[in-house]
Amino acid sequence: MRKTDRIQQDRSTHRLMEKTDLNRRTRNDAGAPQSPTALLTLPAKKALDVILESVMPARLVQSFAEEDLFLFVHELGLEDSLPVLARASNEQWQYLLDLELWERDRLADDAVSRWLAVLLKAAPERTLTWILEENLELLELHLFRSIEVSIRQEDESPSDFADGFFSLDGVFYIRVRDNNQTEATKELLERLAALDVDTFHRLLLEVTQIIPGETEEELYRLRNVRLAEKGFVPHEEAMGIYQHLKAEMLVGKETTESKVLEGEETPTGQIVPASKALFLGHQGPFPSAVSQIKDWGVLERTQLEFAALCNRIMSADNRVARAKEDLASIVRKACAYLDTGLERLGGQSTTETVSFVEKFPLEQIFRVGYGAALEVKWKARAWVKKSWFMARDLDFGFWEDEWAGLLSGLLRAHPLFYQGFTGGEAPYREFRSMNEVAESNAALNQIMFLDHVLSLLFPTPGPICVSETYHPVTYKNLILTTWAGDCLGMAKKANPITVEQLMTFFRDLWVEGKKPYRISEVGRRSFFDWLERQSGSAVTDMGMLGKETLGTLLAELEKEYGPVSVLDLDPRFVKHFLVALPQ
């Protein structure tokens, strides 16, 4: 297709679009949802139909917050979103490019080429004008990296130029560096030349003169300034969201330091994003508090603040939410630590949590909640470094699945709560309450106690050496086998027992009678007496923690083996004892 034909076709298409929009203004759309919040609850294709059938599609599209439009465009797909992009505002376009064109602090040339092609397809003339007026340096840097430019001299003929060079005016000869971008780059240049050949010539001359490093740095700075207003700050700065903050530092503040002073107006000047609020749900202290805020100005400010918090989390985690599930996971994370933070601040009622939300910045409430999880992580990390099991070259598997999962979750870069493989959900997730923090801390205390007991049972440095057994070494079978060996008169600690010795041990352990068998009082007392002798009264000194932790081991023995006759014990399924493989 010739250049003039393409330009004429573009103009005809957009005249038809404007005429269609004008005709739709006469239609009655009273029954269709006419707000971004309502539209975002619909399937993307259905929402698109509603927009295109509305009285004023452009006004409806431009009523979306930039964040909401970004999500909507990705949910639709770029090809289907062209009618939406054609009606979007320049500010909405800029937000899309600010998120899509950068990888950390580097401009992604493939993304620039792709998105310029998309916008040119959606609104050709407007895109060219906008790029030349508001994003000229971006265009120049992109062309600097994408093309080679050579000016034909009087004594040169077109055949003197190497393969791949082409010219739109017989003077400037151009070659696209990346063959995959040839078509898109050539179309961009053809449109620029057709729009204004003098501007096209000036652009090609300037492209060869720019300093790419300085240009990219300035573009990145301007991009960060724009995004900072919405909570997107550079990754290094955004990581401040995970800094520990004590609840006392907030509770002790004077009223005059609250977010909004009494009687102060809260103009925002921004469209409140609807998409993040849609995933708030109705559970937890924070969503409940938001639902109870009556003052519209306070509610609007809180919603903007929450959107900024989610955006900051995305910056810190190097994530971009292009799908609803991506955004939902970010919202869940924000709510999880806001809920935990409100609990830690002492919010016992909805009235109190509403007061905290109105008084304190959400970012600081988040840090208070995250700080609770951090404290358990720091405790675990400090202990692991000097623990007995690590000194014996044992891994987390030594503590069996549940506790191994707990330790693995706590010691991640960002601590996570281990919920196990239940209900088809991922085993790890964010902490959602102070109860979960307390639960993890209590389990960690049990692990630390048992590690201390083992350090007293096996004080000699060096790895634990056990001959071949049916199951690997764990804290349970190491303690119980050592106890069984002592009951059986074996001299060497942690020495595996035979199947016959296992049966003898259980005969002496159970109370005579019907199944399920129970541990005799003599057997129970012998267990604690043995531990006290071996540990030098450490078990007694630990009080309830020691009794509950070690009592759990005995309860497991009754549950697992009480229903089984002694003669039916199969060492392949006896994980609580180290049973030697047959020779």
Secondary structure, DSSP 8 states (H G I E B T S, - for coil): --HHHHHHHHHHHHHHHHHHHHHHTTS--TTS--SHHHHHTS-HHHHHHHHHTSS-HHHHHHTS-HHHHHHHHHHH-TTTTHHHHHHS-HHHHHHHHHHHSEETTEE-HHHHHHHHHHHHHH-HHHHHHHHHHH-HHHHHHHHHHHEEEEE--TT--GGGS-TT-EESSSSEEEEES-GGGHHHHHHHHHHHHHH-HHHHHHHHHHHTT--HHHHHHHHHHHHHHHHHTTT---HHHHGGGGS---HHHHHTS-GGGSSS-TT------S---SHHHHT--S-SHHHHHHHH---HHHHHHHHHHHHHHHHHHHHHTT----SHHHHHHHHHHHHHHHHHHHHHHT--SHHHHHHHHHHS-HHHHHHHHHHHHHHHHHHHHHHHHT-HHHHTT--GGGGHHHHHHHHHHHTSSS--EE--S-TT--SEE---SHHHHHHHHHHHHHHHHHHHHHHHHS-S-S------BSS---HHHHHHHHHHHHHTT--STT--B-HHHHHHHHHHHB-SSSSS--B-HHHHHHHHHHHHHHHTSHHHHTTHHHHHHHHHHHHHHHHHHTTS-GGG--GGG--SS-BB---
